[in-house]
């Protein structure tokens, strides 16, 4: 089942979203986005917050 995470959910003023079935892949893509676009360190705390905010996509 597809899941998603938005950059906005992490508190950024950004419309970027990642959709995938794998939580690991979602975390990797959002980590890379935050580092590249927002120039922020993806700390352990931010990583945990991201994992906690991953949601199932409603059909």
C-alpha positions in Angstrom: 0.0 0.0 0.0 1.3 3.5 -0.9 2.5 5.8 1.8 3.5 9.5 1.6 5.3 12.2 3.4 5.3 15.9 2.6 8.0 18.4 3.3 5.2 20.7 4.7 4.4 18.0 7.4 8.0 18.5 8.6 7.3 22.2 9.1 8.8 23.5 5.9 7.1 26.0 3.6 7.4 23.6 0.7 5.1 21.5 -1.5 7.4 18.6 -2.1 5.9 15.2 -1.4 7.3 11.7 -1.8 5.1 8.6 -2.4 6.3 5.1 -2.1 5.4 1.7 -0.6 8.7 1.6 1.3 9.1 3.8 4.4 12.9 3.4 4.0 12.7 4.9 0.5 10.5 7.7 1.6 12.9 8.6 4.4 15.9 8.5 2.0 14.2 10.7 -0.6 13.0 13.3 2.0 16.4 13.3 3.6 18.1 14.0 0.3 15.5 16.7 -0.5 15.9 18.5 2.9 19.7 18.5 2.6 19.8 19.6 -1.1 17.0 22.1 -1.2 16.7 23.5 2.3 20.4 23.1 3.2 19.6 21.5 6.6 21.3 18.7 8.4 19.0 15.7 8.7 19.5 15.0 12.4 18.4 11.9 14.2 15.5 13.9 15.7 14.3 15.1 12.2 14.7 11.5 10.9 12.5 10.2 13.7 9.9 13.0 13.1 9.8 12.1 9.4 9.2 8.4 10.1 6.5 9.3 12.6 4.7 11.5 9.9 4.6 9.0 7.1 1.0 8.3 6.3 -0.9 5.8 4.1 -2.3 7.3 0.9 -6.1 7.1 0.8 -7.6 5.5 -2.3 
